[in-house]
């Protein structure tokens, strides 16, 4: 079961390495379903996962891996507002660093209707002066390709940092992935405000469309998908003047 961010546990499932996971379950175009649970409830669900159909990502003997993401937004929080107001076409731009091997990526996630598409550029592409030339071109071309008019690339600056630990599962029958994030702590880069939710677990299933095994398991335990975003929901929790109706129930129950 998952305990705390500083005391990761070993899950009693067959393991999968990173190369195989990427090869079989990258799912850069996918349908996401998210669940906000107490860590105790997430641990209970993990204990019921079928070991004959599910494997856990393990890197250098570690399963509960550390991540740092930094989300970028405009001064007017355009990316946040597109999500908060549920615009059909919306986007997130972030950097992500993996504690296990130090690898870094620049990522752009776009959403149209129910489908999320993620694009990744390996390496460090954010400097004090903004994006590198390669990074700026990558973000601009990706957003334009997703139908975002006049992408605000030059105006994107670090907005929110989140540190957390993640367990990743691979469901063999559906080639889907499940991530379980715990030990969540956020810092508002602009204001210095911070927020920590050590008792919160965010479970996300990533599939080509049909429900994954974890979806069905959580449904059987009485859990249904929640509206939650590690960027939008946390920013709304820290700044009550921001629009938050989309995440009202999640904010009330978990923040």
TORKE-761897 format. One line per field, with one value per residue: x, y, z of N, C-alpha, C in turn; chain; residue in one letter. Coordinates in steps of 0.1 Angstrom, whole numbers, plus 2048, in hexadecimal, padded with zeros to 3 digits. Example, Ala and Ser with C-alpha at 12.3 -4.5 7.8 and 13.67 -1.06 7.14 Angstrom:
BEGIN
nu <- [884,880]
nv <- [7C7,7EA]
nw <- [84E,847]
cau <- [87B,889]
cav <- [7D3,7F5]
caw <- [84E,847]
cu <- [884,881]
cv <- [7DF,800]
cw <- [84E,84F]
zavo <- [A,A]
badren <- [a,s]
This chain:
BEGIN
nu <- [808,803,815,824,832,84D,852,851,840,842,830,81E,820,826,842,849,860,86C,871,861,848,845,845,82F,81A,818,804,7FF,7EA,7CB,7B0,7A9,7A2,79B,7A0,79A,7A6,7A7,7C7,7C6,7B1,7BA,7CF,7C1,7B4,7CA,7D3,7C1,7C5,7C8,7E1,7E6,7E1,7EC,808,824,836,859,877,899,894,881,860,84E,84F,861,856,857,844,841,82A,821,815,802,804,7EA,7DF,7D5,7D6,7CC,7B2,7A6,7A2,793,77C,773,778,776,78E,7AC,7CA,7E9,809,828,846,857,868,879,880,88D,8A0,8A8,8A0,891,875,863,841,823,801,7E3,7BF,7A2,780,77A,793,7B5,7D5,7F7,816,839,859,87A,892,8A1,890,88A,893,89F,898,882,874,88A,896,890,87D,869,860,856,840,830,82A,81D,807,7FA,7F5,7E1,7CC,7CB,7C8,7DF,7F5,800,81D,835,82C,82A,833,843,82B,81F,82C,82E,836,838,831,830,81F,81E,809,805,7EC,7E7,7D2,7C4,7D8,7DC,7E4,7E9,7EC,7F7,7F8,808,811,80F,81A,817,824,81F,82E,82F,824,82D,81D,812,808,7FF,7F5,7F6,7E5,7D7,7D0,7D5,7C7,7CB,7BE,7C9,7BF,7B8,79E,788,77D,797,7A5,7A9,796,77E,782,783,76A,75B,760,752,75B,75C,765,777,777,795,7B4,7D6,7E2,7CD,7B9,7C8,7D3,7BB,7B3,7C6,7C2,7A8,799,799,787,775,760,75F,76E,762,757,76C,77F,772,771,78C,79E]
nv <- [7F4,818,82F,848,866,865,84C,835,818,7F6,7E7,7CA,7BE,7B1,7BE,7D9,7E7,808,80C,7F8,800,819,810,800,80D,82A,83C,858,865,865,85B,869,860,86C,869,874,86B,861,859,840,833,831,81F,809,802,7FC,7E5,7D3,7CF,7BB,7A4,794,7A2,7BB,7D0,7E0,7FE,7FF,80D,80B,7FB,80A,813,827,844,864,883,8A3,8BE,8DB,8F3,909,929,946,969,970,958,946,92B,91E,92A,921,906,908,914,901,900,8F3,8EF,8ED,8F1,8E6,8EF,8E3,8DB,8BD,8AA,88D,87C,863,85F,878,882,89A,8AB,8BF,8C5,8C5,8C5,8C0,8C4,8B9,8B7,898,88D,88B,896,891,8A1,89E,8AB,8A2,8AC,8CA,8E8,900,920,93C,951,949,931,91B,91E,907,8FC,910,90F,8F5,8F6,90A,8FF,8E7,8F0,8FF,8EB,8DE,8EE,905,927,942,93B,941,942,951,95D,94B,940,932,926,915,8FD,8DA,8C0,89D,87A,85C,83F,828,814,7F9,7ED,7CF,7C2,7D7,7E8,7FF,81B,823,83C,844,85E,86C,87D,899,8BA,8DC,8FA,91C,92D,948,956,94A,93C,91D,8FA,8DC,8BA,8A0,88A,884,872,870,85F,854,849,83E,839,82A,82F,81E,814,80D,7F2,7FB,810,801,7F3,808,813,7FD,800,816,82E,84A,85B,87A,89E,8AC,8BC,8BD,8D5,8EA,8E6,8E8,902,911,90A,917,931,942,954,94D,93D,920,90E,8F7,8E4,8E2,8CE,8BC,8CE,8D4,8BB,8B2,8C7]
nw <- [800,7FC,810,81B,80C,813,81A,806,7FA,7F1,7D7,7D3,7B8,797,785,76E,756,74D,732,725,72E,722,707,705,712,70E,706,6FC,6F0,6FE,715,733,755,775,798,7B9,7D7,7FA,808,815,80A,7F0,7F4,7FC,7E4,7D4,7E0,7D6,7BC,79F,79C,786,770,771,772,783,780,783,78C,78F,7A6,7B4,7BA,7C1,7B5,7B3,7A7,797,78C,779,772,757,750,744,74D,752,758,743,73B,752,754,73D,743,75B,752,741,725,704,6F5,704,717,726,731,73C,74F,757,76F,776,793,795,780,779,761,74A,73C,725,723,712,716,706,703,6F5,6F5,702,700,708,6FE,6FF,6FA,6F9,700,703,71B,72A,727,72F,73A,74D,73E,730,718,708,6E6,6D7,6E9,6E9,6CF,6CD,6E0,6D4,6BA,6C2,6D0,6BC,6AA,6B8,6B5,6C4,6C3,6BC,6CF,6F1,6F4,6FA,711,725,745,762,779,78C,7A2,7A8,7BE,7C1,7C8,7B4,7AB,791,77D,766,752,744,733,727,71E,72C,743,765,77D,79E,7B3,7CE,7ED,7E8,7E1,7DC,7CD,7C8,7B0,7AB,7C1,7D8,7E8,7F7,7F8,807,805,815,81A,803,7E6,7C3,7AA,78A,76C,74C,72D,70C,708,711,732,74B,75D,777,779,77A,791,7A4,7A1,7AA,7C5,7CC,7C3,7AD,78E,794,792,78E,78E,78E,78A,785,79A,7B2,7B0,7B1,7CB,7DA,7D4,7D9,7CB,7B1,795,79D,79C,78C,79A,7B2,7C4,7C8,7D3,7EB,7F8,7FA,7FC]
cau <- [800,80A,815,826,83C,85B,853,84A,83E,843,823,820,81B,831,847,84C,86A,867,871,856,83C,844,843,822,80F,81B,7F7,800,7DC,7C4,7A5,7AD,798,7A2,799,7A1,7A3,7B0,7D2,7C2,7A8,7C2,7D6,7B8,7B2,7D6,7D4,7B7,7C9,7CA,7EF,7E7,7DE,7F2,816,827,842,864,883,8A3,88F,878,852,847,85A,85F,854,855,83F,83F,820,824,808,804,801,7DB,7DB,7CD,7D4,7C3,7A5,7A0,79D,789,76F,76F,778,778,79C,7B4,7D8,7F2,817,82F,852,856,874,878,88B,894,8AB,8AC,89B,888,86D,859,835,817,7F5,7D7,7B3,796,775,77E,7A0,7C1,7E0,803,822,845,866,884,89C,89E,88D,885,89D,89A,892,877,877,895,891,889,871,85E,85B,84E,834,828,825,814,7FA,7F3,7F0,7D5,7C1,7CC,7CC,7E8,7FA,807,82A,83E,827,82A,83E,840,820,81D,835,829,83E,830,836,827,820,818,805,802,7E2,7EA,7C7,7C0,7E4,7DA,7ED,7E3,7F6,7F2,800,806,81B,80E,81C,817,829,81C,83B,82D,820,833,813,815,7FD,803,7EA,7FC,7DB,7D0,7D6,7CE,7C8,7C7,7BF,7CC,7BC,7B4,790,77F,782,7A1,7A2,7A8,789,774,785,77F,75B,755,762,74A,762,759,76F,776,77D,7A0,7BF,7E1,7E4,7C2,7B3,7D1,7D3,7AE,7B3,7CF,7BE,799,792,799,77B,778,754,761,774,75C,755,77A,785,76B,774,79A,7A7]
cav <- [800,824,835,856,869,862,83E,82E,80A,7ED,7E1,7BC,7BB,7AF,7CC,7DD,7F2,815,80B,7F0,808,823,80A,7FA,815,838,843,866,869,85C,85F,868,861,86F,866,87A,862,861,84F,833,82D,82D,814,7FD,7FF,7F6,7D7,7CB,7CE,7AE,7A2,78D,7AB,7C8,7D1,7ED,804,7FF,813,809,7F6,813,813,833,84D,872,88C,8B2,8C4,8EA,8F8,916,930,954,972,970,94A,942,91C,91B,92E,918,8FA,90B,917,8F5,902,8E7,8EE,8F3,8EC,8E8,8EE,8E0,8D3,8B2,8A4,880,87A,857,860,886,886,8A5,8AC,8CA,8BE,8CC,8BD,8C7,8BD,8BC,8AE,88F,887,892,893,897,8A2,89F,8AE,89F,8B6,8D7,8F2,90C,928,948,95A,943,925,91A,91F,8FA,8FB,919,90A,8E9,8FA,911,8F6,8DE,8F7,903,8DF,8DA,8F7,911,933,94B,935,94B,93B,95B,962,940,941,929,92A,90C,8F1,8CF,8B4,891,86C,855,830,826,806,7F6,7E3,7C7,7BF,7E3,7F0,80C,81E,829,843,847,869,86F,887,8A5,8C7,8E6,908,926,933,956,95C,944,934,90E,8F2,8CE,8B1,893,87F,883,86A,872,853,858,83E,843,82E,82E,833,816,814,804,7E9,803,817,7F8,7F0,814,813,7F3,805,821,83B,84E,865,887,8A9,8B0,8BF,8C1,8E4,8F3,8E5,8ED,910,916,908,921,93F,941,95E,947,935,913,906,8EA,8DB,8E5,8C2,8B8,8D8,8D2,8AE,8AF,8D2]
caw <- [800,7FD,81D,81A,802,817,81D,7FC,7FD,7E5,7D3,7D0,7AA,78D,781,760,756,747,723,721,731,717,6FB,705,718,70F,706,6FB,6ED,707,71D,741,760,781,7A5,7C5,7E2,805,805,81A,800,7E4,7F8,7FB,7D6,7CF,7E5,7CF,7AE,79A,798,77A,764,773,776,789,77B,78D,787,799,7B3,7BA,7B3,7C5,7AF,7B5,79C,799,781,77A,768,752,74C,741,758,754,75B,738,73B,75D,752,733,74A,765,74B,739,717,6FD,6F2,70F,717,732,72E,748,74F,760,772,77C,79D,794,777,775,753,74A,730,723,71F,70E,716,700,705,6ED,6F9,70C,6FD,70C,6F6,705,6F2,702,6FA,70D,71F,731,71C,736,73F,754,734,729,712,6FE,6D8,6D4,6F1,6E5,6C2,6D1,6E6,6CA,6B0,6C8,6D3,6AF,6A4,6C0,6B3,6CD,6BB,6C2,6DC,6F8,6F8,700,71E,72F,74F,76D,781,798,7A3,7B1,7C1,7C6,7C5,7AB,7A7,783,77A,758,751,738,729,71F,71C,733,74E,771,786,7AB,7B8,7DD,7F2,7DF,7E6,7D1,7D0,7BE,7AD,7AA,7CD,7E3,7F0,7F6,7FC,808,808,817,81B,7F6,7DB,7B7,7A1,77C,762,73F,724,6FF,708,71A,740,74E,769,784,779,77E,79F,7AC,7A0,7B3,7D3,7CE,7BF,7A0,78A,799,78A,795,786,797,788,787,7A7,7BC,7AF,7B6,7D9,7E0,7D1,7D9,7C2,7A4,793,7A2,79C,786,7A3,7BF,7CC,7CB,7DD,7F8,7FE,7FB,7FD]
cu <- [809,80A,817,831,84A,85D,84C,84A,840,835,826,81A,827,835,848,856,865,867,865,849,83A,840,834,816,811,80E,7F8,7F2,7D3,7B8,7AA,7A1,7A0,79A,7A1,79C,7AC,7BB,7CE,7B9,7B0,7CA,7CE,7B6,7BE,7D8,7CB,7BA,7CC,7D9,7F1,7E5,7E6,800,819,835,84D,870,88E,89E,884,86B,84B,851,857,85F,853,850,83D,836,823,816,80C,801,7F2,7D6,7D1,7CB,7CB,7B5,79E,79A,792,77B,76B,76E,77C,787,7A4,7C1,7DF,800,81F,83D,850,864,872,884,893,8A1,8AF,8A7,891,881,865,84D,82A,80B,7E9,7CB,7A8,78B,77B,78C,7AB,7CD,7ED,80F,82E,851,871,88D,897,89C,887,891,897,894,886,87B,884,88E,88A,87D,866,858,852,841,82B,822,81B,806,7F3,7ED,7E3,7CA,7C1,7D1,7D5,7EE,803,815,833,839,826,836,83A,835,81E,826,82E,833,835,837,82C,82A,819,816,803,7F8,7E3,7DE,7C3,7CC,7E2,7E3,7E5,7EE,7EF,7FC,7FD,811,81B,810,81E,81D,825,829,83A,82C,828,82A,816,809,802,7F7,7EF,7F2,7D3,7D8,7CE,7D1,7C3,7C9,7C0,7CA,7B9,7A5,787,785,78D,79D,7A1,79B,77F,775,780,770,755,756,75A,750,75E,763,76C,77B,789,7AC,7CA,7E5,7D8,7BB,7BB,7D2,7C7,7AE,7BC,7CA,7AF,792,792,78C,77E,76B,756,766,76E,75C,763,780,77F,76F,783,7A3,7A2]
cv <- [80C,82A,844,859,866,854,835,81F,803,7E6,7D3,7B8,7B8,7BD,7CD,7E8,7FD,813,803,7F8,812,81C,804,803,824,840,852,86C,860,863,85E,868,862,86D,86D,871,865,856,841,82C,829,820,807,7F9,7F7,7E7,7CE,7C9,7C0,7AC,79B,795,7B8,7C7,7DF,7F2,804,804,812,804,7FE,814,821,83F,85B,87A,89B,8B7,8D3,8EE,906,91C,93F,95C,972,962,944,933,918,91E,926,90C,8FD,90E,90C,8F8,8F5,8E4,8F5,8EC,8EE,8E7,8EC,8DA,8C8,8AC,897,87E,86E,857,86E,88A,891,8A6,8B9,8C3,8C8,8C3,8C6,8BE,8C2,8B2,8A5,889,890,88D,899,896,8A4,8A2,8AC,8AB,8C2,8E2,8FF,913,934,951,955,935,926,91C,913,8F8,903,914,8FE,8ED,901,908,8EC,8E4,8FB,8F6,8DA,8E4,903,91D,93C,946,93F,947,945,95F,957,940,937,92E,922,900,8E7,8C4,8A9,884,865,846,82F,817,805,7EA,7DB,7C6,7CB,7EC,7FE,80E,824,82F,846,851,86C,879,894,8B2,8D1,8F3,911,92E,942,95D,956,93B,925,907,8E3,8C6,8A3,887,87D,87B,86D,866,857,84C,844,838,833,832,82B,816,809,7FB,7F1,80B,80E,7F4,7FC,815,809,7F7,811,82F,83E,859,873,892,8AE,8B2,8C3,8D0,8EC,8F2,8EA,8FC,917,915,913,92F,93F,94A,958,93F,927,90A,8F8,8E0,8DC,8D9,8BD,8C1,8D6,8C6,8AC,8BA,8DC]
cw <- [800,80B,81C,80F,806,81A,813,7FF,7EF,7E3,7CE,7C3,7A2,788,772,760,74D,737,71E,723,726,70A,6FA,70A,718,70E,706,6F7,6F5,70D,72B,74A,76D,78D,7B0,7D1,7EE,803,80A,810,7F3,7E7,7F7,7ED,7D0,7D3,7DE,7C0,7AA,795,78B,76E,765,778,77B,784,787,786,792,7A7,7BA,7B2,7B6,7C1,7B1,7A8,7A0,78C,783,76E,764,74E,749,74E,75C,756,750,738,746,75A,747,739,753,75E,741,72A,710,6FA,6FD,70F,724,72C,73B,745,759,762,77A,786,79B,78B,773,768,754,73C,731,71D,71C,70E,710,702,6FC,6EF,704,70B,701,704,6FD,6FC,6FC,6FA,705,70F,726,727,722,73D,746,74A,72C,723,709,6F0,6D4,6DC,6ED,6D8,6C5,6D6,6DC,6C0,6B6,6CB,6C6,6A9,6AB,6BE,6BC,6C4,6C3,6D0,6E4,6FD,6FF,70E,728,738,75A,776,78E,797,7AC,7B2,7C6,7C3,7BD,7AA,79A,781,76B,758,744,72E,721,71B,721,73F,759,779,793,7B1,7C6,7E1,7EB,7E6,7DB,7D6,7C5,7BC,7AE,7B8,7D9,7EB,7ED,7FC,7FC,80B,809,817,80E,7ED,7CE,7AE,794,773,754,735,716,6FE,712,728,742,75A,776,784,77F,78D,7A8,7AC,7AA,7C2,7D6,7CA,7B0,79B,790,790,793,78B,790,796,78C,795,7B2,7BC,7B4,7C5,7E0,7DE,7CF,7D0,7B3,7A2,796,7A2,796,790,7B1,7C8,7D1,7D5,7EB,7FF,801,7FD,808]
zavo <- [A,A,A,A,A,A,A,A,A,A,A,A,A,A,A,A,A,A,A,A,A,A,A,A,A,A,A,A,A,A,A,A,A,A,A,A,A,A,A,A,A,A,A,A,A,A,A,A,A,A,A,A,A,A,A,A,A,A,A,A,A,A,A,A,A,A,A,A,A,A,A,A,A,A,A,A,A,A,A,A,A,A,A,A,A,A,A,A,A,A,A,A,A,A,A,A,A,A,A,A,A,A,A,A,A,A,A,A,A,A,A,A,A,A,A,A,A,A,A,A,A,A,A,A,A,A,A,A,A,A,A,A,A,A,A,A,A,A,A,A,A,A,A,A,A,A,A,A,A,A,A,A,A,A,A,A,A,A,A,A,A,A,A,A,A,A,A,A,A,A,A,A,A,A,A,A,A,A,A,A,A,A,A,A,A,A,A,A,A,A,A,A,A,A,A,A,A,A,A,A,A,A,A,A,A,A,A,A,A,A,A,A,A,A,A,A,A,A,A,A,A,A,A,A,A,A,A,A,A,A,A,A,A,A,A,A,A,A,A,A,A,A,A,A,A,A,A,A,A,A,A,A,A,A,A]
badren <- [x,x,x,x,x,x,x,x,x,x,x,x,x,x,x,x,x,x,x,x,x,x,x,x,x,x,x,x,x,x,x,x,x,x,x,x,x,x,x,x,x,x,x,x,x,x,x,x,x,x,x,x,x,x,x,x,x,x,x,x,x,x,x,x,x,x,x,x,x,x,x,x,x,x,x,x,x,x,x,x,x,x,x,x,x,x,x,x,x,x,x,x,x,x,x,x,x,x,x,x,x,x,x,x,x,x,x,x,x,x,x,x,x,x,x,x,x,x,x,x,x,x,x,x,x,x,x,x,x,x,x,x,x,x,x,x,x,x,x,x,x,x,x,x,x,x,x,x,x,x,x,x,x,x,x,x,x,x,x,x,x,x,x,x,x,x,x,x,x,x,x,x,x,x,x,x,x,x,x,x,x,x,x,x,x,x,x,x,x,x,x,x,x,x,x,x,x,x,x,x,x,x,x,x,x,x,x,x,x,x,x,x,x,x,x,x,x,x,x,x,x,x,x,x,x,x,x,x,x,x,x,x,x,x,x,x,x,x,x,x,x,x,x,x,x,x,x,x,x,x,x,x,x,x,x]
